[in-house]
């Protein structure tokens, strides 16, 4: 499985520093939101980015820094002679199935991605995508004993890498793939340092509350009540959590004892809009009410205060152990990353690419990348975003892991690969003629994956609770309401893209099969058989959804 070009994501590992550079698939133009300002030339841009990476040992081999300032090669147009002109290399230390190499070719003076191990399902998905004009990085498969492969092998031999290269090729499918570098950055990589944007107070609340209960039990009820009453009785304004608890107490006790209203709320509206300051500042009397309330509502009261109570009433070292600085989002990093993500997700050209890529990934049932209709999973690792484009870089017919079930001798219906065709039918209907509430619901669900891309929950784990796992589930890289607007734009275009892909698929599938069957005819035909099985069901669901609408014009939200 071909992992992400610069950080590799089938096993969810990161090679983050490289993905921050501008890398290209179709058009080579610098982006202001990556480097801060437009540069006068592509080479100048790449040189600037490369300078920023000079301090990273991972960009070096034998002390020589790989030159990321060079433009990307066009993998589909390189000649055999050009493939033999390597002069520098870098091999990623991340990823599975052998990782990838980056080669600098002297002619025409560009950088190329070389994948020594991959599955035919990946090759088929890339070739079909290019045939259907889907925004993916351009690729080309090379087969041993062809002039292109021989020339590429000569490049690795010249660099002293032939044995390593051929070992990986031999352990894989027996062919290799060369690929353009893709434009932009991976959203997850961009936001890695923000740790999902959520604070430890939220994401470690359960553990913090447990520590508070332990501290409360150790201190004794009376002592705890006095401390809590003193905190709530401060003359200055108290926090929303304390105000909420105080009002809950006042509502209860003022209803039970009308004398309290006469004493602390005389001549005012009933019930009160807030907790009366004189009552919470009444010293021992108020502490008595706090103690009584805690006896009857201990768990509710402590859980409503959570980490705030832990900071204010207890100074145990456990808080820093639970929520160390390294797990707290860096405020400026969060601001910067949010701004960059916002620029990407509000670019009309990028949103159009996202719509077509999403439709295509539904068509091939790829569940590891752009979020789609018909699948519950996505992680955004395998999509590179810029203010101009979204580019898929790692796709497979059948999906990231399930595609291995597609093989000769296995009926398409027996692969066990899952897809929700009802979702496609429902989306086609809602986007085309649904009411506003239905469209808003669909857009909000679609936006959830955009606002909350995959987080690497295995990167940090304190044993009892993973902060990043919580960030993955609760963190937002953009406010959901803003992302929902972007999702609506994607969904506007989705039916048109899906219809275009379906209508062009028959000829494109036939052409792709004919192009690749020399690699492994039995497997290629098995892939085609499963794809037709899946796409016929998707096609039926899509047009069934459209048929429920009285209009056939371009849908809008």
C-alpha positions as CSV (number, residue, x, y, z in Angstrom):
1,X,0.0,0.0,0.0
2,X,1.5,3.3,-1.0
3,X,1.7,5.5,2.0
4,X,1.6,9.3,1.9
5,X,4.5,10.7,-0.1
6,X,6.3,12.6,2.6
7,X,4.8,11.3,5.8
8,X,3.4,7.8,5.4
9,X,-0.1,7.1,6.7
10,X,-1.1,3.5,6.1
11,X,0.4,2.9,9.6
12,X,-0.3,6.5,10.7
13,X,3.3,7.6,11.1
14,X,4.5,11.1,10.5
15,X,7.3,12.6,8.7
16,X,6.0,16.1,9.3
17,X,8.8,18.5,8.5
18,X,8.8,17.6,4.8
19,X,5.1,17.9,4.3
20,X,5.2,21.5,5.2
21,X,7.0,22.4,2.0
22,X,5.3,23.3,-1.2
23,X,5.3,20.2,-3.5
24,X,3.6,20.0,-6.8
25,X,1.5,17.6,-8.9
26,X,0.1,19.6,-11.8
27,X,0.9,23.2,-11.5
28,X,4.0,24.8,-9.9
29,X,3.1,28.0,-8.2
30,X,4.1,29.2,-4.7
31,X,1.4,29.6,-2.0
32,X,1.3,32.6,0.4
33,X,-0.2,30.7,3.2
34,X,2.7,28.2,3.3
35,X,5.6,30.6,3.2
36,X,4.0,33.8,4.3
37,X,4.5,35.7,1.0
38,X,4.5,34.9,-2.7
39,X,8.0,34.4,-4.1
40,X,9.1,35.6,-7.5
41,X,10.0,32.1,-8.8
42,X,9.4,28.5,-7.9
43,X,13.0,27.9,-7.3
44,X,13.2,30.7,-4.9
45,X,10.3,29.3,-3.0
46,X,11.7,25.8,-2.8
47,X,15.1,27.2,-1.8
48,X,13.6,29.1,1.1
49,X,11.7,26.1,2.3
50,X,14.8,23.9,2.0
51,X,16.8,26.3,4.1
52,X,14.3,25.9,6.9
53,X,14.9,22.2,6.8
54,X,18.7,22.3,6.9
55,X,18.7,21.7,10.6
56,X,16.9,18.4,10.4
57,X,19.1,15.4,10.2
58,X,16.3,13.4,8.6
59,X,16.8,15.4,5.4
60,X,20.4,14.3,5.1
61,X,22.2,11.2,4.0
62,X,26.0,11.0,4.4
63,X,26.0,14.7,5.3
64,X,24.5,15.9,2.0
65,X,21.3,17.8,2.2
66,X,18.7,16.9,-0.4
67,X,17.8,19.9,-2.5
68,X,14.0,20.4,-2.1
69,X,14.2,23.7,-4.0
70,X,14.0,21.9,-7.3
71,X,10.7,21.6,-9.1
72,X,8.8,18.3,-9.3
73,X,9.3,16.0,-12.2
74,X,6.4,15.1,-14.4
75,X,6.4,11.3,-13.8
76,X,4.3,10.6,-16.9
77,X,6.5,12.3,-19.4
78,X,10.1,11.3,-18.3
79,X,12.1,9.4,-20.9
80,X,14.2,6.4,-20.2
81,X,17.3,8.5,-20.7
82,X,16.1,11.1,-18.1
83,X,15.4,8.4,-15.6
84,X,19.1,7.4,-15.7
85,X,20.3,10.9,-14.7
86,X,20.0,10.7,-10.9
87,X,22.5,12.8,-8.9
88,X,21.1,12.8,-5.3
89,X,18.6,10.9,-3.2
90,X,16.7,10.8,0.1
91,X,14.9,7.8,1.5
92,X,12.2,8.2,4.0
93,X,12.6,6.4,7.3
94,X,8.9,6.3,7.8
95,X,6.1,4.2,6.4
96,X,5.4,0.6,5.6
97,X,6.0,-1.5,2.5
98,X,9.5,-0.1,2.1
99,X,8.7,3.7,2.2
100,X,9.7,5.8,-0.8
101,X,12.8,7.3,-2.3
102,X,13.1,10.9,-3.5
103,X,15.5,11.2,-6.5
104,X,17.0,14.3,-8.0
105,X,17.3,13.8,-11.8
106,X,20.0,15.9,-13.5
107,X,17.9,16.0,-16.6
108,X,15.6,17.9,-16.6
109,X,16.7,19.0,-13.1
110,X,13.7,18.0,-10.9
111,X,12.7,15.8,-8.0
112,X,10.8,12.5,-8.4
113,X,9.1,10.1,-6.0
114,X,9.8,6.4,-6.4
115,X,7.8,3.8,-4.6
116,X,9.5,0.3,-4.7
117,X,6.6,-1.6,-3.2
118,X,2.9,-1.2,-3.8
119,X,-0.2,-3.2,-4.6
120,X,-1.8,-3.4,-8.0
121,X,-5.0,-2.0,-6.5
122,X,-3.1,1.3,-5.9
123,X,-1.8,1.5,-9.4
124,X,-5.3,0.8,-10.8
125,X,-6.8,3.5,-8.7
126,X,-4.2,6.1,-9.7
127,X,-4.5,5.2,-13.4
128,X,-8.3,5.3,-13.4
129,X,-8.3,8.6,-11.5
130,X,-6.1,10.2,-14.1
131,X,-8.4,8.8,-16.9
132,X,-11.4,10.4,-15.1
133,X,-9.6,13.7,-14.5
134,X,-9.7,13.3,-10.7
135,X,-7.2,15.5,-8.9
136,X,-4.5,12.9,-7.9
137,X,-0.7,13.0,-8.2
138,X,0.3,11.8,-11.6
139,X,1.9,8.3,-11.6
140,X,3.5,5.7,-13.9
141,X,4.1,2.0,-13.2
142,X,7.4,0.6,-14.3
143,X,7.9,-3.1,-15.0
144,X,11.2,-5.0,-14.9
145,X,13.0,-5.6,-18.2
146,X,11.6,-2.5,-19.8
147,X,13.8,0.4,-20.8
148,X,12.3,2.8,-18.2
149,X,12.8,0.3,-15.4
150,X,16.4,-0.5,-16.5
151,X,17.2,3.2,-16.7
152,X,15.8,3.8,-13.2
153,X,17.7,0.8,-11.9
154,X,20.8,2.3,-13.3
155,X,20.2,5.5,-11.4
156,X,19.9,3.5,-8.1
157,X,23.1,1.6,-9.0
158,X,25.0,4.8,-9.6
159,X,23.9,6.0,-6.2
160,X,25.0,2.7,-4.6
161,X,21.4,1.8,-3.8
162,X,20.7,-1.0,-6.4
163,X,20.7,-3.9,-3.9
164,X,18.5,-2.2,-1.4
165,X,16.1,-1.1,-4.1
166,X,15.8,-4.5,-5.8
167,X,15.3,-6.2,-2.4
168,X,12.2,-4.1,-1.8
169,X,11.0,-4.6,-5.3
170,X,11.4,-8.3,-4.9
171,X,9.5,-8.4,-1.7
172,X,6.6,-6.5,-3.3
173,X,4.5,-6.9,-6.4
174,X,7.6,-6.9,-8.7
175,X,7.0,-3.5,-10.2
176,X,7.6,0.1,-9.0
177,X,5.7,3.4,-9.3
178,X,7.1,6.8,-10.0
179,X,5.1,9.8,-9.0
180,X,4.8,13.5,-9.0
181,X,5.2,15.4,-5.8
182,X,1.8,16.8,-4.7
183,X,1.1,20.5,-4.1
184,X,0.4,21.7,-0.6
185,X,0.4,20.2,2.9
186,X,-1.4,17.5,4.8
187,X,-3.9,19.0,7.1
188,X,-3.2,16.6,9.9
189,X,0.5,17.3,9.7
190,X,-0.2,21.0,9.6
191,X,-2.2,20.7,12.9
192,X,-0.1,18.1,14.6
193,X,1.6,20.6,17.0
194,X,-1.8,22.0,18.1
195,X,-2.8,18.5,19.5
196,X,-6.3,18.7,18.1
197,X,-6.9,22.2,19.6
198,X,-8.6,21.0,22.8
199,X,-7.2,21.7,26.3
200,X,-6.2,19.1,28.8
201,X,-9.0,20.4,31.1
202,X,-11.5,19.0,28.6
203,X,-9.7,15.9,27.3
204,X,-8.4,14.7,30.6
205,X,-11.5,15.6,32.6
206,X,-12.3,12.1,33.7
207,X,-8.9,11.5,35.2
208,X,-8.8,15.0,36.8
209,X,-12.2,14.4,38.4
210,X,-11.0,11.1,39.7
211,X,-8.1,12.9,41.4
212,X,-10.4,15.5,42.8
213,X,-12.6,12.8,44.4
214,X,-9.5,11.2,45.9
215,X,-8.4,14.5,47.3
216,X,-11.9,15.2,48.6
217,X,-12.2,11.9,50.3
218,X,-8.7,12.3,51.9
219,X,-9.5,15.8,53.2
220,X,-12.8,15.2,54.9
221,X,-16.2,16.6,54.1
222,X,-16.1,19.5,56.4
223,X,-12.7,20.8,55.3
224,X,-13.7,20.4,51.7
225,X,-17.0,22.3,52.2
226,X,-15.1,25.2,53.9
227,X,-12.6,25.5,51.1
228,X,-15.3,25.4,48.4
229,X,-17.5,27.9,50.3
230,X,-14.5,30.3,50.6
231,X,-13.7,30.0,46.9
232,X,-17.3,30.7,46.0
233,X,-17.6,33.5,48.4
234,X,-14.7,35.6,47.0
235,X,-15.6,39.2,46.6
236,X,-14.4,39.3,43.0
237,X,-16.3,37.8,40.2
238,X,-16.3,34.0,40.2
239,X,-16.1,31.7,37.2
240,X,-19.1,30.4,35.3
241,X,-18.7,26.9,36.8
242,X,-18.8,28.3,40.4
243,X,-21.7,30.6,39.5
244,X,-23.6,27.7,38.1
245,X,-23.2,25.6,41.2
246,X,-24.0,28.5,43.5
247,X,-27.2,29.2,41.5
248,X,-28.2,25.5,41.7
249,X,-27.8,25.7,45.5
250,X,-29.7,29.0,45.8
251,X,-32.6,27.6,43.7
252,X,-32.9,24.6,46.0
253,X,-32.6,26.3,49.4
254,X,-34.5,29.5,48.6
255,X,-37.5,27.3,47.6
256,X,-37.2,25.3,50.8
257,X,-36.7,28.4,53.1
258,X,-38.6,31.6,52.0
259,X,-36.7,33.5,54.7
260,X,-33.6,33.4,52.6
261,X,-35.4,35.3,49.9
262,X,-36.5,38.0,52.4
263,X,-32.9,38.2,53.7
264,X,-30.9,38.1,50.5
265,X,-33.4,38.8,47.6
266,X,-36.0,41.1,49.1
267,X,-37.9,43.1,46.5
268,X,-36.4,41.3,43.5
269,X,-37.7,39.0,40.9
270,X,-38.4,35.4,41.8
271,X,-36.8,33.1,41.0
272,X,-33.5,34.9,41.0
273,X,-31.5,35.2,37.8
274,X,-28.2,34.5,39.6
275,X,-26.7,33.5,42.9
276,X,-27.0,36.5,45.3
277,X,-23.6,37.9,46.3
278,X,-24.6,38.6,49.9
279,X,-25.6,34.9,50.3
280,X,-22.4,33.4,48.9
281,X,-20.4,35.9,51.1
282,X,-22.2,35.1,54.3
283,X,-19.3,33.1,55.8
284,X,-20.1,30.1,58.0
285,X,-23.8,30.2,57.2
286,X,-23.0,29.7,53.5
287,X,-20.4,27.0,54.3
288,X,-23.2,25.2,56.1
289,X,-25.3,25.2,53.0
290,X,-22.4,24.0,50.9
291,X,-21.7,21.1,53.3
292,X,-25.4,20.1,53.2
293,X,-25.5,20.3,49.4
294,X,-22.3,18.2,49.1
295,X,-23.8,15.5,51.3
296,X,-26.8,15.2,48.9
297,X,-25.2,16.1,45.6
298,X,-21.4,15.3,46.1
299,X,-20.7,13.7,42.7
300,X,-22.8,16.2,40.7
301,X,-21.1,19.2,42.4
302,X,-17.5,17.9,41.9
303,X,-18.0,16.8,38.3
304,X,-19.5,20.2,37.4
305,X,-16.4,21.9,38.6
306,X,-13.8,19.3,37.4
307,X,-10.3,20.5,36.7
308,X,-11.1,24.0,37.9
309,X,-11.7,22.7,41.4
310,X,-8.5,20.7,41.2
311,X,-6.5,23.8,40.5
312,X,-8.2,26.0,43.0
313,X,-8.6,23.7,46.0
314,X,-5.7,21.3,45.7
315,X,-2.1,21.6,44.8
316,X,-1.3,18.0,44.1
317,X,1.5,17.1,41.7
318,X,-0.8,14.8,39.9
319,X,-2.3,17.6,37.8
320,X,0.9,18.3,36.1
321,X,1.5,14.6,35.6
322,X,-1.9,14.3,34.0
323,X,-1.7,17.4,31.8
324,X,2.0,18.1,31.1
325,X,3.0,21.1,29.1
326,X,4.0,18.9,26.1
327,X,0.3,17.9,25.7
328,X,-1.1,21.4,25.9
329,X,-1.8,23.1,22.5
330,X,0.6,25.9,21.7
331,X,-1.7,29.0,21.5
332,X,0.2,30.7,18.6
333,X,0.6,27.4,16.7
334,X,-3.2,26.9,17.0
335,X,-3.9,30.4,15.7
336,X,-1.5,30.0,12.8
337,X,-2.7,26.6,11.8
338,X,-6.3,27.6,12.1
339,X,-5.7,30.5,9.7
340,X,-4.0,28.3,7.2
341,X,-6.7,25.6,7.3
342,X,-9.3,28.3,6.9
343,X,-7.6,29.6,3.8
344,X,-7.6,26.1,2.3
345,X,-11.1,25.3,3.1
346,X,-12.5,28.6,1.8
347,X,-10.7,28.3,-1.5
348,X,-13.3,27.7,-4.3
349,X,-10.8,25.8,-6.5
350,X,-9.7,23.6,-3.6
351,X,-13.3,22.9,-2.6
352,X,-14.0,21.9,-6.2
353,X,-11.1,19.5,-6.2
354,X,-12.3,18.1,-2.8
355,X,-15.8,17.5,-4.3
356,X,-14.5,15.5,-7.2
357,X,-11.9,13.6,-5.1
358,X,-14.7,12.7,-2.6
359,X,-17.0,11.5,-5.3
360,X,-14.2,9.4,-6.8
361,X,-13.2,7.8,-3.5
362,X,-16.8,6.8,-3.0
363,X,-16.7,5.3,-6.5
364,X,-13.7,3.1,-5.7
365,X,-14.6,2.7,-2.0
366,X,-11.4,4.3,-0.7
367,X,-11.9,5.0,3.0
368,X,-8.6,6.5,3.9
369,X,-8.3,10.1,2.9
370,X,-10.9,12.5,1.8
371,X,-14.3,12.1,3.6
372,X,-16.9,10.6,1.4
373,X,-20.6,9.8,1.1
374,X,-21.1,6.1,1.9
375,X,-18.3,5.6,4.4
376,X,-17.9,6.5,8.0
377,X,-14.1,6.8,8.1
378,X,-11.5,9.2,6.7
379,X,-8.3,10.7,8.1
380,X,-7.2,13.4,5.6
381,X,-3.7,12.0,5.7
382,X,-3.7,11.1,2.0
383,X,-4.9,14.4,0.7
384,X,-2.6,17.4,0.2
385,X,-4.2,20.8,0.4
386,X,-3.1,24.2,-0.9
387,X,-5.0,27.5,-1.5
388,X,-5.3,26.3,-5.2
389,X,-5.8,22.5,-5.1
390,X,-6.6,19.3,-3.2
391,X,-4.6,16.3,-4.4
392,X,-5.0,12.7,-3.6
393,X,-1.8,10.8,-3.2
394,X,-2.6,7.3,-1.8
395,X,-5.7,5.5,-3.1
396,X,-6.6,1.9,-3.7
397,X,-9.5,0.2,-5.3
398,X,-11.4,-1.3,-2.4
399,X,-9.9,0.9,0.4
400,X,-6.8,1.2,2.5
401,X,-6.9,-2.2,4.2
402,X,-9.9,-4.1,2.7
403,X,-8.6,-4.1,-0.8
404,X,-6.4,-7.1,-0.2
405,X,-9.7,-9.2,-0.2
406,X,-10.0,-8.4,-3.9
407,X,-8.1,-11.2,-5.6
408,X,-8.5,-13.9,-8.3
409,X,-10.9,-16.7,-7.3
410,X,-12.9,-14.5,-4.8
411,X,-16.3,-13.4,-6.0
412,X,-16.9,-9.6,-5.5
413,X,-19.8,-10.3,-3.2
414,X,-17.6,-12.5,-1.0
415,X,-14.9,-9.9,-0.3
416,X,-16.6,-8.6,2.8
417,X,-15.9,-5.0,1.8
418,X,-18.5,-2.7,3.2
419,X,-20.1,0.4,1.7
420,X,-23.4,2.2,2.6
421,X,-25.2,2.6,-0.6
422,X,-28.3,4.0,1.2
423,X,-26.1,7.0,2.2
424,X,-25.5,7.7,-1.5
425,X,-29.2,7.5,-2.4
426,X,-30.1,9.8,0.5
427,X,-27.4,12.3,-0.2
428,X,-28.4,12.5,-3.9
429,X,-32.0,13.3,-3.0
430,X,-31.2,15.7,-0.2
431,X,-28.7,17.8,-2.2
432,X,-30.9,17.9,-5.2
433,X,-34.3,18.6,-3.7
434,X,-34.2,18.2,0.1
435,X,-35.4,20.9,2.5
436,X,-33.1,23.3,4.3
437,X,-33.0,21.3,7.5
438,X,-32.0,18.1,5.7
439,X,-29.2,19.9,3.8
440,X,-27.9,21.6,7.0
441,X,-27.8,18.2,8.7
442,X,-26.0,16.6,5.8
443,X,-23.5,19.4,5.6
444,X,-22.8,19.4,9.3
445,X,-22.1,15.7,9.3
446,X,-19.8,16.1,6.3
447,X,-18.1,19.1,7.9
448,X,-17.3,17.1,11.0
449,X,-14.5,15.2,9.3
450,X,-13.1,18.5,7.9
451,X,-13.2,20.2,11.3
452,X,-11.8,17.1,13.1
453,X,-9.2,15.4,10.9
454,X,-7.5,12.3,12.1
455,X,-5.2,12.6,15.1
456,X,-2.4,10.1,15.9
457,X,-3.7,8.7,19.1
458,X,-0.7,6.4,19.5
459,X,1.8,9.3,19.6
460,X,1.3,10.1,23.2
461,X,-0.3,7.9,25.9
462,X,0.0,8.3,29.6
463,X,-1.2,4.7,30.3
464,X,-4.6,5.4,31.6
465,X,-5.8,8.0,29.0
466,X,-4.6,9.2,25.7
467,X,-4.9,12.9,25.3
468,X,-4.6,12.7,21.5
469,X,-7.3,10.1,21.4
470,X,-9.6,12.6,23.0
471,X,-8.3,15.4,20.7
472,X,-9.2,13.2,17.8
473,X,-12.7,12.8,19.0
474,X,-13.4,16.3,20.3
475,X,-10.8,18.7,18.8
476,X,-11.7,21.0,16.0
477,X,-9.2,22.6,13.6
478,X,-11.9,25.1,12.5
479,X,-15.1,26.1,14.1
480,X,-17.8,23.7,12.9
481,X,-20.1,26.5,11.7
482,X,-17.3,27.8,9.4
483,X,-16.4,24.4,8.1
484,X,-20.1,23.6,7.5
485,X,-20.2,26.5,4.9
486,X,-17.3,24.9,3.1
487,X,-19.0,21.5,3.3
488,X,-22.0,23.0,1.6
489,X,-19.9,24.2,-1.3
490,X,-18.5,20.7,-1.7
491,X,-21.9,19.1,-1.5
492,X,-23.2,21.5,-4.2
493,X,-20.7,20.1,-6.6
494,X,-20.8,16.5,-5.5
495,X,-23.8,15.3,-7.6
496,X,-22.3,16.7,-10.8
497,X,-18.9,15.1,-10.1
498,X,-20.5,11.8,-9.2
499,X,-22.6,11.8,-12.4
500,X,-19.6,12.7,-14.5
501,X,-17.5,9.9,-13.0
502,X,-20.2,7.3,-13.4
503,X,-20.9,8.3,-17.0
504,X,-17.2,8.2,-17.9
505,X,-16.3,5.1,-15.9
506,X,-17.1,2.4,-18.4
507,X,-14.6,3.6,-21.0
508,X,-12.1,4.6,-18.3
509,X,-12.2,1.1,-16.6
510,X,-11.8,-0.7,-20.0
511,X,-8.8,1.5,-20.8
512,X,-7.2,1.1,-17.4
513,X,-7.6,-2.7,-17.5
514,X,-6.1,-2.8,-21.0
515,X,-3.2,-0.7,-19.8
516,X,-2.4,-2.7,-16.7
517,X,-3.3,-6.3,-17.5
518,X,0.3,-7.1,-18.6
519,X,1.3,-6.6,-15.0
520,X,-0.9,-9.4,-13.7
521,X,-3.9,-10.2,-15.9
522,X,-5.7,-12.3,-13.3
523,X,-5.5,-9.7,-10.6
524,X,-6.3,-6.8,-12.9
525,X,-9.5,-8.6,-14.0
526,X,-10.4,-9.4,-10.4
527,X,-10.0,-5.7,-9.5
528,X,-12.1,-4.7,-12.5
529,X,-14.8,-7.3,-11.6
530,X,-15.1,-6.0,-8.1
531,X,-15.1,-2.4,-9.2
532,X,-17.9,-3.0,-11.6
533,X,-19.8,-4.9,-8.9
534,X,-19.5,-2.0,-6.5
535,X,-20.0,0.8,-9.0
536,X,-23.2,-0.7,-10.4
537,X,-24.7,-0.7,-6.9
538,X,-23.4,2.9,-6.3
539,X,-24.8,4.0,-9.7
540,X,-28.2,2.5,-8.9
541,X,-28.3,4.2,-5.5
542,X,-27.2,7.5,-6.9
543,X,-29.8,7.7,-9.7
544,X,-32.5,6.3,-7.4
545,X,-31.9,9.3,-5.2
546,X,-32.1,11.7,-8.1
547,X,-35.3,10.1,-9.3
548,X,-37.1,11.0,-6.1
549,X,-36.7,14.7,-7.1
550,X,-39.0,16.4,-9.6
551,X,-36.2,18.5,-11.1
552,X,-33.1,17.3,-12.8
553,X,-31.2,20.7,-12.9
554,X,-27.9,21.3,-11.2
555,X,-28.6,20.9,-7.5
556,X,-27.9,23.7,-5.0
557,X,-27.8,24.1,-1.3
